[in-house]
Amino acid sequence: MSILLELRDKLNLTQEELAEKANISVRTIQRIESGTKPKGFTLEALSNALGVSKDVLLKDEIEPIKSNKNLIKYINLSSIPLLIIPLGSIILPLIIMYWKKQINTITKQIISIQILWTLASILLVIASSFLKNWFSLSNQVTTFTILTLLVVNLYIILRNTMEIEKRDRLHIKLNFSFL
């Protein structure tokens, strides 16, 4: 998630409202929120409109964890027991996040990663089934695909847990959030 999006959310502004306040286009706001670095007039205008320094807008990272680090690690690790249940790696962390009121950029990213991974996994398993039929491959291709996807997801969860512990941030993150 971009710094601009975080700041805009904190001020409860829409892209249109910020664009009007900063006197820049909505498309420019969208580009910056998707990863483009603001420069020159745009940087100055956004800095003034948001009431922050230019350095804040040029940061690359999501805000550091100001919350309970152990609870965030627990939310991340709660995806593991339900990896083999469809949507399990999304639902349990989501329930814990809202139940413990631990709603921040890191936990939203954890859930977003699991949502994206689940959707991608479904598509890859379906694709492997079609490829198996088209190329007359053995039935183990789909099984191998599923096991590989489970191992990669487990790696993502564990790698992010280690990064939360060491540096208070995620190692594998998205530039957007589903939540």
PyMOL commands that set and color helices and strands:
alter all, ss='L'
color gray80, all
select helices_A, chain A and resi 3-10+15-22+26-33+40-50+54-57+69-77+88-99+105-134+140-167
alter helices_A, ss='H'
color red, helices_A
deselect
rebuild
show_as cartoon
